[in-house]
Amino acid sequence: MTLGLVIVIQGIFMVEDARPANASAAPRAAVGFLGGLSGKLLLLTVAFVMLAEVLIFVPSVANMRIRWLQDRLNTVAAAAVVVDGLQNVELPRAVQRETLMATGTKAIVIRRKDASRMIASVDMPPAIDGEYDIANFTALGAIRDAFDTLIFGGNRVVRVYGPLGEGDATIELVMKDAKLRTAMLVYSRNVFLLSIAISLITAALIFLAINRMLILPIRRLTKSMQEFSGEPSSPERVLVPPEGKDELAVAGQHLASMQRELQRTLKQQKSLAELGLAVSKINHDMRNILSSAQLISDRLADVDDPVVKRFAPTLLRTIDRAVGYTREVLSYGRTTEAEPHRRFLALRPLVEDVAELLAVDRQDGIDFDIQVRDDIEVDADSEQLFRVVH
């Protein structure tokens, strides 16, 4: 019975010790949209889509430049073929000027292996800033030339040439790159605006999909943990586990199981603490009663009666042990059990005390035989050894 009381009293302090050090700390407030997973996901999606658009823009602007120059060569070639068909006929200066203005060039030349013919030429510049062969170019070279035109172009004179039809003739023109750069800037602006629109639409779709599949379940789990930590004893705070077999569903099911198990543990510890508190009060009252009995027993020791003198010491020792037990029960519940008070003591008198306490009656057919010599001593705590023998 005493051991049971000790275990119950210990439960009171187990409840207090089991609480984490930061159990009273309030949960952190919910973060804002941009600080949460949803906002970060949206920003990352927009950034990645824009990065993808940039990677697409680099070769696309180079191809746009090549196509623009090719279209200009085709337009000039159509007019040049007509003029080239008129052998030994030179266009008037006014016609040449109109032709060059219509095509946006300064000079048009048809080159063959054996000869070259100037179709039109007005205000030829003294120097050429760059030459581009539309028929022969590399991908890296086209990208380099495109960004060179975008960054440094606008006021430079370039020579562009390419094959004329299926023959061996080559069409060549000299022009300023201002119109080319303007067209490339317009194209870049359109690509940029289109990229923004695509990135926002893509980010919105990805956000809605991932927000439904991941963010909302994670928020639900987080909210359940926050509410459960605020009131862990309430059954309403236990998460209703979601159905499914994915990772978040399994995590929610495990979380709900852990919350229910924790609630059962808290209920057990609460019951143990309440029982321990009740036993502590009973033990305290018992000590008061035993203290009164101890005072009365001390007075019995002064009574001049052989029977009283015989049983009074045993009664006093029994009451002292009972008082000591109650004290040890309370002290064990507070910290740990007291260290044994070891000393050398005679074993036979201690066993005789147990025999007197048990009051074995030989008339009932029970014999108490002590086979311990008087000179035997043991190194032990007298009270604890008394409990063992008893």
PLY file of the C-alpha trace (Angstrom):
ply
format ascii 1.0
element vertex 390
property float x
property float y
property float z
element edge 389
property int vertex1
property int vertex2
end_header
0.00 0.00 0.00
2.83 2.37 0.90
4.61 1.67 -2.39
1.36 2.43 -4.26
1.03 5.74 -2.47
4.60 6.62 -3.37
3.97 5.92 -7.06
0.81 8.03 -7.04
2.54 10.93 -5.29
5.35 10.72 -7.81
2.78 11.16 -10.57
2.05 14.68 -9.31
5.58 15.78 -9.99
5.88 13.81 -13.22
3.14 16.00 -14.69
5.05 19.14 -13.81
8.41 17.79 -15.00
6.96 16.51 -18.29
5.99 19.98 -19.41
8.49 21.45 -21.92
10.41 24.53 -20.93
8.73 26.68 -23.57
5.22 25.25 -23.13
3.88 28.63 -22.06
5.29 30.38 -25.10
2.59 31.67 -27.42
2.59 30.32 -31.00
3.93 32.59 -33.67
1.43 34.66 -35.58
0.58 33.73 -39.14
2.92 35.23 -41.70
1.78 37.51 -44.49
1.08 36.48 -48.06
4.52 37.34 -49.45
6.24 35.83 -46.43
4.32 32.57 -46.66
4.69 29.64 -48.99
1.98 30.94 -51.32
3.69 34.27 -51.94
7.11 32.69 -52.32
5.72 30.14 -54.74
4.09 32.86 -56.85
7.25 34.99 -56.96
9.45 32.01 -57.81
7.10 30.92 -60.57
7.09 34.41 -62.12
10.89 34.60 -61.84
11.44 31.18 -63.41
9.01 31.85 -66.26
10.71 35.19 -66.94
14.08 33.43 -66.93
12.73 30.91 -69.42
11.42 33.75 -71.58
14.83 35.42 -71.49
16.47 32.20 -72.64
13.91 32.01 -75.45
14.29 35.70 -76.31
18.03 35.49 -76.96
17.83 33.19 -80.01
14.46 34.56 -81.11
15.72 38.15 -81.44
18.68 36.87 -83.46
16.31 35.00 -85.78
14.09 38.08 -86.07
17.10 40.15 -87.19
18.08 37.55 -89.78
14.53 37.41 -91.11
14.29 41.20 -91.30
17.51 41.44 -93.28
16.42 38.56 -95.50
13.11 40.29 -96.24
14.96 43.48 -97.09
17.27 41.59 -99.43
14.31 39.90 -101.13
12.57 43.23 -101.64
15.69 44.82 -103.09
16.39 41.75 -105.22
12.94 41.95 -106.83
13.61 45.50 -107.99
17.21 44.77 -108.94
16.31 41.84 -111.18
14.02 44.05 -113.25
16.69 46.69 -113.69
19.35 44.07 -114.35
17.26 42.75 -117.22
17.67 46.04 -119.04
21.20 45.64 -120.34
23.32 48.77 -120.73
20.55 50.91 -119.31
21.31 53.16 -116.36
18.46 54.39 -114.24
18.06 58.13 -113.95
19.26 59.63 -110.70
15.73 60.52 -109.68
14.58 56.95 -110.21
17.59 55.61 -108.32
16.85 57.93 -105.42
13.22 56.87 -105.28
14.20 53.21 -105.47
16.71 53.58 -102.65
14.27 55.52 -100.51
11.55 52.91 -101.09
13.90 50.11 -100.04
15.63 52.06 -97.29
19.09 51.55 -98.71
21.99 53.67 -99.98
23.32 51.34 -102.63
22.24 48.21 -104.48
24.79 45.99 -106.24
24.48 42.68 -108.11
27.73 40.73 -108.14
28.61 37.82 -110.38
31.79 35.88 -110.85
32.82 37.81 -113.94
31.29 41.22 -113.27
29.40 43.46 -110.87
26.69 45.98 -111.61
25.66 48.98 -109.52
21.89 49.11 -109.73
21.46 52.28 -107.71
23.65 54.44 -105.55
23.09 57.77 -103.85
25.19 59.42 -101.16
27.55 56.50 -100.62
29.13 56.70 -97.17
32.92 56.87 -96.96
33.18 53.81 -94.65
31.26 50.65 -93.79
30.82 49.80 -90.10
29.90 46.15 -90.56
29.31 43.35 -93.04
26.76 40.54 -92.73
26.39 37.47 -94.92
22.79 36.24 -94.68
23.61 32.90 -96.26
26.48 31.94 -93.96
26.29 32.59 -90.23
26.53 30.68 -86.95
24.05 30.69 -84.08
26.47 32.35 -81.67
27.51 34.84 -84.32
23.87 35.75 -85.04
23.18 36.25 -81.33
26.31 38.38 -80.94
25.41 40.55 -83.96
21.81 40.95 -82.73
22.83 42.28 -79.31
25.53 44.41 -80.94
22.83 46.07 -83.05
20.48 46.46 -80.07
23.10 48.03 -77.82
25.38 49.98 -80.18
23.38 50.25 -83.41
21.13 52.98 -84.74
23.62 55.21 -86.52
25.90 52.79 -88.34
26.22 51.89 -92.03
26.31 48.16 -92.78
26.69 46.02 -95.90
24.36 43.07 -96.25
24.61 40.46 -98.98
23.16 37.12 -99.90
22.41 34.85 -102.88
20.18 36.16 -105.67
17.74 33.40 -106.55
19.10 29.96 -107.51
22.00 31.23 -109.59
25.50 32.21 -108.64
24.72 35.93 -108.43
24.80 37.81 -105.17
22.64 40.73 -104.16
24.32 43.34 -102.00
22.97 46.44 -100.37
24.35 49.19 -98.19
22.07 50.64 -95.57
21.85 52.28 -92.18
20.81 50.01 -89.29
18.47 52.56 -87.68
15.28 50.93 -89.03
16.64 47.50 -88.17
17.35 48.54 -84.58
13.89 50.16 -84.30
12.23 46.97 -85.50
14.31 44.93 -83.04
13.34 47.24 -80.16
9.67 46.93 -81.05
10.04 43.16 -81.20
11.83 43.13 -77.83
9.09 45.23 -76.27
6.40 42.92 -77.60
8.28 39.85 -76.40
8.72 41.45 -72.98
5.04 42.28 -72.64
4.07 38.84 -73.90
6.51 37.27 -71.44
4.97 39.21 -68.58
1.52 38.05 -69.57
2.61 34.44 -70.03
4.50 34.42 -66.73
1.55 35.83 -64.82
-0.90 33.39 -66.39
1.46 30.46 -65.86
2.24 31.55 -62.32
-1.46 31.90 -61.55
-2.25 28.43 -62.89
0.69 26.82 -61.10
-0.13 28.75 -57.94
-3.76 27.63 -57.96
-2.80 24.02 -58.61
-0.01 23.78 -56.02
-1.91 25.93 -53.53
-4.79 23.46 -53.66
-2.60 20.36 -53.56
0.10 21.48 -51.10
-0.31 24.88 -49.47
-3.87 24.47 -48.22
-3.21 21.03 -46.64
0.00 22.36 -45.04
-1.90 25.37 -43.67
-4.52 23.00 -42.31
-1.87 20.94 -40.54
-0.16 24.08 -39.20
-3.44 25.53 -37.93
-4.31 22.24 -36.25
-0.94 22.14 -34.47
-1.29 25.74 -33.31
-4.84 25.21 -32.01
-3.90 21.91 -30.36
-0.91 23.46 -28.60
-3.19 26.17 -27.20
-5.73 23.69 -25.80
-4.34 20.13 -25.97
-7.00 18.64 -23.69
-9.94 19.56 -25.95
-11.12 16.73 -28.23
-12.30 19.34 -30.74
-8.68 20.38 -31.33
-7.73 16.96 -32.69
-7.19 17.07 -36.45
-9.70 15.24 -38.60
-7.27 13.25 -40.78
-7.68 13.77 -44.53
-8.43 10.89 -46.81
-5.87 9.80 -49.36
-2.56 8.02 -49.67
-0.20 10.86 -50.59
2.50 12.20 -48.28
0.40 15.04 -46.83
-2.54 12.74 -46.15
-0.25 10.26 -44.37
1.32 13.13 -42.39
-2.15 14.34 -41.35
-3.16 10.84 -40.25
-0.01 10.45 -38.18
-0.50 13.91 -36.66
-4.09 13.07 -35.66
-2.88 9.79 -34.12
-0.16 11.60 -32.16
-2.65 14.19 -30.91
-5.07 11.51 -29.71
-2.24 9.61 -28.00
-1.04 12.81 -26.33
-4.54 13.55 -25.09
-4.77 10.08 -23.56
-1.41 10.60 -21.87
-2.45 14.00 -20.53
-5.69 12.54 -19.17
-3.77 9.75 -17.44
-1.30 12.18 -15.93
-4.10 14.50 -14.86
-5.92 11.62 -13.14
-2.65 10.53 -11.56
-1.98 14.07 -10.34
-5.49 14.41 -8.88
-5.19 11.05 -7.16
-1.76 11.96 -5.86
-3.08 15.26 -4.50
-5.88 13.43 -2.70
-3.46 10.89 -1.27
-1.18 13.71 -0.19
-4.02 15.30 1.78
-4.96 11.96 3.31
-1.33 11.30 4.17
-1.07 14.69 5.83
-4.15 14.01 7.96
-2.80 10.57 8.77
0.41 12.12 10.05
-1.59 14.36 12.36
-3.51 11.37 13.69
-0.32 9.34 14.16
1.32 12.28 15.91
-1.54 12.35 18.41
-1.26 8.60 18.85
2.47 9.00 19.39
1.91 11.51 22.17
-0.55 9.15 23.88
1.85 6.22 23.48
4.63 8.23 25.12
2.39 8.66 28.16
1.62 4.91 28.21
5.32 4.23 28.66
5.10 5.86 32.13
2.22 3.62 33.28
3.33 1.16 35.97
1.76 -1.94 34.49
3.74 -5.04 33.38
1.54 -5.68 30.34
1.68 -2.04 29.26
5.44 -1.92 29.79
5.76 -5.01 27.62
3.78 -3.74 24.62
4.44 0.00 24.91
7.91 -0.05 23.25
6.59 -2.07 20.33
3.65 0.30 19.95
5.95 3.31 20.05
8.26 1.86 17.41
5.29 0.96 15.20
3.87 4.47 15.39
7.30 5.94 14.73
7.64 3.80 11.65
4.19 4.83 10.44
5.08 8.51 10.87
8.35 7.88 9.07
6.51 6.18 6.19
4.19 9.15 5.72
7.13 11.52 5.73
9.01 9.45 3.18
5.97 9.26 0.92
5.82 13.05 0.71
9.56 13.47 0.33
9.65 10.83 -2.43
6.95 12.66 -4.35
8.87 15.94 -4.18
12.28 14.76 -5.30
13.74 11.28 -4.87
13.85 8.69 -2.16
16.15 9.52 0.75
19.52 7.84 1.00
19.66 4.82 3.34
21.02 5.49 6.85
23.38 2.56 6.99
24.91 1.35 10.25
25.82 -1.92 11.95
22.87 -3.27 13.87
21.95 -6.52 15.54
19.72 -8.60 13.31
17.92 -10.71 15.94
16.28 -7.80 17.85
14.98 -6.40 14.56
13.41 -9.74 13.62
11.91 -9.98 17.13
10.30 -6.57 16.59
8.71 -7.90 13.40
7.45 -10.96 15.31
5.91 -8.77 18.01
4.27 -6.54 15.39
2.78 -9.54 13.59
1.55 -10.97 16.91
1.69 -14.55 15.70
-0.39 -16.74 18.00
0.84 -20.32 18.48
-2.66 -21.39 19.43
-3.60 -20.87 15.73
-1.05 -23.44 14.69
1.46 -20.88 13.42
4.95 -20.89 14.89
7.44 -18.04 14.45
10.95 -19.50 14.77
13.91 -17.08 14.77
17.10 -18.92 13.79
19.42 -15.94 14.06
22.32 -15.83 16.53
22.53 -12.93 18.94
26.00 -11.86 17.77
25.09 -11.41 14.08
25.20 -7.78 12.87
24.39 -6.39 9.46
25.32 -3.15 7.69
21.93 -1.75 6.64
19.23 0.86 7.14
17.15 -0.41 10.09
13.83 0.92 8.77
14.28 -0.42 5.25
15.47 -3.80 6.51
12.46 -3.91 8.84
10.20 -3.47 5.82
11.98 -6.28 4.00
11.62 -8.74 6.90
8.04 -7.62 7.58
0 1
1 2
2 3
3 4
4 5
5 6
6 7
7 8
8 9
9 10
10 11
11 12
12 13
13 14
14 15
15 16
16 17
17 18
18 19
19 20
20 21
21 22
22 23
23 24
24 25
25 26
26 27
27 28
28 29
29 30
30 31
31 32
32 33
33 34
34 35
35 36
36 37
37 38
38 39
39 40
40 41
41 42
42 43
43 44
44 45
45 46
46 47
47 48
48 49
49 50
50 51
51 52
52 53
53 54
54 55
55 56
56 57
57 58
58 59
59 60
60 61
61 62
62 63
63 64
64 65
65 66
66 67
67 68
68 69
69 70
70 71
71 72
72 73
73 74
74 75
75 76
76 77
77 78
78 79
79 80
80 81
81 82
82 83
83 84
84 85
85 86
86 87
87 88
88 89
89 90
90 91
91 92
92 93
93 94
94 95
95 96
96 97
97 98
98 99
99 100
100 101
101 102
102 103
103 104
104 105
105 106
106 107
107 108
108 109
109 110
110 111
111 112
112 113
113 114
114 115
115 116
116 117
117 118
118 119
119 120
120 121
121 122
122 123
123 124
124 125
125 126
126 127
127 128
128 129
129 130
130 131
131 132
132 133
133 134
134 135
135 136
136 137
137 138
138 139
139 140
140 141
141 142
142 143
143 144
144 145
145 146
146 147
147 148
148 149
149 150
150 151
151 152
152 153
153 154
154 155
155 156
156 157
157 158
158 159
159 160
160 161
161 162
162 163
163 164
164 165
165 166
166 167
167 168
168 169
169 170
170 171
171 172
172 173
173 174
174 175
175 176
176 177
177 178
178 179
179 180
180 181
181 182
182 183
183 184
184 185
185 186
186 187
187 188
188 189
189 190
190 191
191 192
192 193
193 194
194 195
195 196
196 197
197 198
198 199
199 200
200 201
201 202
202 203
203 204
204 205
205 206
206 207
207 208
208 209
209 210
210 211
211 212
212 213
213 214
214 215
215 216
216 217
217 218
218 219
219 220
220 221
221 222
222 223
223 224
224 225
225 226
226 227
227 228
228 229
229 230
230 231
231 232
232 233
233 234
234 235
235 236
236 237
237 238
238 239
239 240
240 241
241 242
242 243
243 244
244 245
245 246
246 247
247 248
248 249
249 250
250 251
251 252
252 253
253 254
254 255
255 256
256 257
257 258
258 259
259 260
260 261
261 262
262 263
263 264
264 265
265 266
266 267
267 268
268 269
269 270
270 271
271 272
272 273
273 274
274 275
275 276
276 277
277 278
278 279
279 280
280 281
281 282
282 283
283 284
284 285
285 286
286 287
287 288
288 289
289 290
290 291
291 292
292 293
293 294
294 295
295 296
296 297
297 298
298 299
299 300
300 301
301 302
302 303
303 304
304 305
305 306
306 307
307 308
308 309
309 310
310 311
311 312
312 313
313 314
314 315
315 316
316 317
317 318
318 319
319 320
320 321
321 322
322 323
323 324
324 325
325 326
326 327
327 328
328 329
329 330
330 331
331 332
332 333
333 334
334 335
335 336
336 337
337 338
338 339
339 340
340 341
341 342
342 343
343 344
344 345
345 346
346 347
347 348
348 349
349 350
350 351
351 352
352 353
353 354
354 355
355 356
356 357
357 358
358 359
359 360
360 361
361 362
362 363
363 364
364 365
365 366
366 367
367 368
368 369
369 370
370 371
371 372
372 373
373 374
374 375
375 376
376 377
377 378
378 379
379 380
380 381
381 382
382 383
383 384
384 385
385 386
386 387
387 388
388 389
